Amino acid sequence: MPKMLKEVIKNLLSPPATVNYPFVKPTPVPGTRGALNWDMSRCDQCQDCERVCPSVAIKVYPEEKKIEYQPFKCLFCYLCIENCMQQAISGSDIVAEPAYTKIVKVFKTET
């Protein structure tokens, strides 16, 4: 019992171990894999990203010159970034916020 009392007092006097999330945003851990973005000026619609995506989160429409990306399906393995010969895909350390609906991001070539 005295051992436990010592731990209780120590925990009461120490700062909290968690962050107050909605009000204080934590800094991302280095190496965090987050949102994908396409630079459509560099993309040549080769469909390599679509072929290597294990979760089928990327759909390329070469005729319409657009790419549909579904972040809720994405595993953030970054295989698409590694296999893009034109380096049109980039990743960031910004993790998507929780959402109630599944969204589809559409990237189109400016004409």
RARA-V539298 format. One record per residue. N is the residue number from 1. PHI is phi in whole degrees, -180 to 180 (999 if undefined). Layout:
# RARA-V539298
n = [N N]
phi = [PHI PHI]
This chain:
# RARA-V539298
n = [1 2 3 4 5 6 7 8 9 10 11 12 13 14 15 16 17 18 19 20 21 22 23 24 25 26 27 28 29 30 31 32 33 34 35 36 37 38 39 40 41 42 43 44 45 46 47 48 49 50 51 52 53 54 55 56 57 58 59 60 61 62 63 64 65 66 67 68 69 70 71 72 73 74 75 76 77 78 79 80 81 82 83 84 85 86 87 88 89 90 91 92 93 94 95 96 97 98 99 100 101 102 103 104 105 106 107 108 109 110 111]
phi = [999 -63 -64 -68 -62 -62 -67 -64 -65 -62 -70 -68 -93 -91 -69 -66 -85 -109 -102 -84 -49 -62 -96 -120 -81 -74 -78 -67 -72 -57 91 -66 -99 -127 -58 -100 -137 -110 -96 -69 -73 -98 -73 -110 59 -78 71 -65 -63 -66 -68 -90 -71 -71 -102 54 -90 -119 -131 -105 -116 -65 -66 -91 55 -142 -129 -105 -123 -109 -62 -72 -88 -65 -93 57 -80 65 -64 -65 -67 -67 -96 -78 -68 -89 54 -88 -106 -130 -114 -133 -96 -87 -86 -63 -75 -60 -140 -93 -122 -80 -106 -125 -89 -117 -114 -121 -78 -73 -117]
